[in-house]
């Protein structure tokens, strides 16, 4: 399958998270980012950049992206908020129900919306994919996300940056 068809399938899969998929497509076309509800098709673990960098041992965004792609095997969104850079690892919605790292990295689900970039937004400015979905239905492994969060939290608590 060619890249264009793959991107179309991924976009359709993401858009179906919205109650009106056409609205998600319109938001991507007009703003480059669509607000999608969490808790149905997927959930998102919100991770501070300093914690991710501490876990991975690098503050270089490109090295962090490559490491997350290998470690998490699923999509990660980057957003630069007023409180600093934040990463969102997309995981199975039901995994959020048993998430044990709420303090360090909350799992966002039912009742929360996430700005999800258009599939081809892979660099700043704005919200973009640090690690793009590789296929429709691709999500991060919850255990791998938990290990990343735990390592980053421990390294920051020990004073390592």
C-alpha positions in Angstrom: 0.0 0.0 0.0 1.4 3.4 -0.9 1.9 6.3 1.7 -1.1 8.3 0.4 -3.5 5.3 1.0 -2.0 4.6 4.4 -2.4 8.2 5.5 -6.0 8.2 4.3 -6.8 5.0 6.3 -5.1 6.5 9.4 -6.9 9.8 9.0 -10.3 8.0 8.6 -9.6 5.9 11.7 -8.7 9.0 13.8 -11.7 10.9 12.5 -14.0 8.2 13.6 -13.1 9.0 17.2 -15.3 12.1 16.6 -19.1 11.7 16.7 -19.1 13.5 13.4 -16.1 12.4 11.4 -16.7 15.1 8.8 -16.1 17.8 11.5 -12.7 16.3 12.3 -11.8 16.5 8.6 -13.0 20.1 8.4 -11.0 21.1 11.5 -7.8 19.4 10.0 -8.4 21.3 6.7 -9.0 24.7 8.4 -6.8 24.6 11.5 -4.4 21.6 11.0 -5.7 20.2 14.3 -9.0 18.6 15.2 -10.4 18.3 18.8 -11.2 14.6 19.3 -12.9 13.1 22.3 -10.8 10.6 24.3 -12.0 7.5 26.0 -13.7 5.7 23.1 -11.2 4.9 20.3 -8.2 5.8 22.4 -6.9 7.6 25.5 -3.8 9.8 25.9 -1.1 9.8 28.6 0.1 13.4 29.1 3.8 13.6 29.8 5.9 16.6 30.5 8.9 17.1 28.2 11.4 17.2 31.1 10.2 13.8 32.3 10.4 12.3 28.8 13.9 13.8 28.3 15.0 12.5 31.7 13.8 9.0 30.9 15.5 9.0 27.5 18.7 10.7 28.6 18.5 13.4 25.9 16.9 16.8 25.5 17.4 16.6 21.7 13.8 16.5 20.2 14.9 14.4 17.2 16.7 11.8 19.4 13.7 11.7 21.8 11.4 11.2 18.9 13.5 8.3 17.5 13.7 6.7 21.0 10.0 7.0 21.6 9.2 5.5 18.2 11.4 2.5 19.1 10.3 2.2 22.7 6.5 2.9 22.5 5.8 1.5 19.0 2.9 3.9 18.6 1.8 7.5 18.0 2.9 10.5 20.1 1.7 14.1 19.8 3.8 17.1 20.8 2.1 20.3 22.0 3.8 23.4 23.4 1.6 24.8 26.0 2.0 27.9 28.2 3.3 25.6 30.9 5.9 24.0 28.6 6.3 21.3 26.1 4.0 18.3 26.5 3.9 14.9 24.9 0.7 12.8 24.5 1.1 9.0 24.0 -2.0 7.5 22.5 -3.0 4.2 24.2 -6.0 1.9 24.3 -8.9 3.5 26.0 -9.4 0.7 28.4 -5.8 0.8 29.6 -6.5 4.2 31.1 -8.9 2.6 33.5 -6.0 0.9 35.3 -3.4 3.6 34.8 -1.2 3.7 37.9 0.8 6.9 37.2 -1.8 9.6 37.4 0.4 12.0 39.5 3.4 11.8 37.2 1.6 11.5 33.9 -2.2 11.6 33.9 -4.1 9.4 31.5 -6.8 11.4 29.8 -10.0 9.6 28.8 -13.8 10.0 28.9 -14.9 13.7 29.0 -11.6 15.0 27.7 -10.8 16.3 24.2 -7.3 16.3 22.6 -6.0 18.4 19.8 -4.9 15.8 17.2 -2.9 17.1 14.3 -3.5 16.4 10.7 -1.6 13.3 9.7 1.1 15.2 7.8 1.9 17.7 10.6 5.2 16.4 11.8 7.1 19.5 12.9 6.5 22.8 14.6 5.0 25.3 14.9 1.9 24.3 16.8 0.7 20.8 17.7 2.4 18.0 15.6 3.1 14.3 15.5 6.4 13.5 17.2 5.8 9.8 16.2 3.1 9.4 13.5 0.7 6.4 13.6 2.1 3.7 11.4 -1.3 2.2 10.4 -4.9 2.6 11.3 -5.4 1.4 14.9 -1.8 1.8 15.9 -1.4 2.8 19.5 1.4 2.8 22.1 2.0 -0.1 24.3 0.7 0.9 27.7 3.4 -1.0 29.6 6.1 0.7 27.6 4.5 4.1 28.3 4.4 3.2 32.0 8.0 2.2 32.0 9.0 5.5 30.3 7.0 7.6 32.8 8.4 5.6 35.8 12.0 6.1 34.6 11.6 9.8 33.9 9.8 10.4 37.3 12.5 8.5 39.2 15.4 10.3 37.4 13.8 13.7 38.0 13.2 12.8 41.7 16.8 11.8 42.0 17.9 15.2 40.5 19.0 13.9 37.1 18.0 15.9 34.1 
